[in-house]
Amino acid sequence: MKSVVFPTMSLPSQSPLARQGDTQWVFPSAQFPSYWFVVGVMAIMTIYTWATSNKGIKFVPYIYANGVFSTIGAKRIFWTSPLSVMKEARKKYPNQPWRVLTDFGDRIVLPPHLIEDIRNEQNMHFLKGFRLDFHGEIPGFEPVLFICRDDMMVSVIKKNMVKPSAEMTKALSNESEFILSKLVGDSTDWHEMEVTPLVGEIVPRLIARIFLGEELCRNEEWLEITRQYQRNWLYGSRVLNMVPKPLRKFAHWVIPECIALRSLLKDARRLIALVIAKRREMRQAAIAAGREAPKFEDAFGWMEEEAAARGKICDEVLLADFQMMMGLVAFHTTSDLLKQFMIDLAHHEECMQLVREEVIHLLRAEGMSKTAFYKMQLLDSGLKETQRLKPIEHIMLRRLVLNDVRLSNGLLLKKGTRTLVDSRAMRNPAVYENPDEWDVARFVKLRSQPGGAASAQLVSSTANQFGFGFGKHACPGRFFAATNLKVVLCHLLVKYEWKLVPGTDPTPVAMGVNLIPNPTAKILIRRRENVEFDLGSI
């Protein structure tokens, strides 16, 4: 039996195990220094849980009991065997809300038929829930606070990234060519690569090209900072969520991942300050020479304009918070879908050639353009199908109730309640034929149905496919993510071919609320001997 150990995390109790086929997933743990320390922590957790529990929703059933000494045990069960928990809950409570202790804490899980109730409900908020889940008030997590305290970041995204420009697409294409040549190489011999590390290098570099411009997008120190920040943010959040809330403002000072976050954010601000100074000098030199000051079409420039319009100072602190948060959000959505889609295409080799033929035909006819991407219906459908079967989370659409809300089934959600939605609607057999099978053309066929021309697109969010969120809180950056994915996939499909290493399991792995592409998935990849045309020329 293979054994895979994840990076060190300070989780309580013994190392929990989860299994996928013949692979045993080991989630590391820390040993507490003494019995009395454990007793003390459990006592604090019990008192805190009792004092802060929402008495108004006590009648919503727990899938596992929440008792004096069961909190950590219930969280462990959900972390290591979440799909089993979901299966049991769906069987016991098929059409009613239920409660579960997730890795983020106590949540009410709403059945799919209540999704319309929360779609645009003003008193159920995504970002304010996100802020609590990812500790925006803790030093080192300031980028989380940045996205949540006002609409500045969302405004920048909506103004500049909903309709990616031709210049942005060209920059992404040039960077894709550079990155793939650097990472995959130009050899026509098959060679083995792991999907997760490969995509983990591709996506941050592409994102950096648009968000940071040419100064930092290939700066290895910056790329390493963002990689380490993403890793420590993820694991640091998990560790803090295991700590009783009253203790988090003290515990973060000694948690290694949180210590690393503070240091990395300091380094990010230092590098950004250098870029600010360089651009200031360029503007001053241009003005002194009687020329027009240069404008920068990247996220630095966008933020400077937005800050000026709001009367704010755009310094290295503001820009670092913005860049790190944009990197986190864009990285997770884009890399997760790219990893799984590459695995799915390799697992269904007969589909790869069909998608490739469509891509080549449209690139020849329309170039690397918005029009070409819109017409790439099979590629778009395949991406949406992958996201349908493997969203980032299997219970989604986190919300924080700001004021009491009564749902259509009569349930009163009290202020402070935290909710999620069961994602099983995305496998509804009444909507999707053979819902558990991956069908690359599924959404091409759905486009021909009434209303399907819009709702079957990757960027569309519906009650039956909400991989990018739903309603007023749907991800505003999904249009940029779709462009990013299609650009790099055009390069991959035209110039390279890949297949799964024999024995590779394409099945995603569930950990807590997350569904992640198999971290050990490997492909054999090579550059094609005969490439039909040069993408750099279009």
Disulfide bonds with the S-S distance in Angstrom:
none
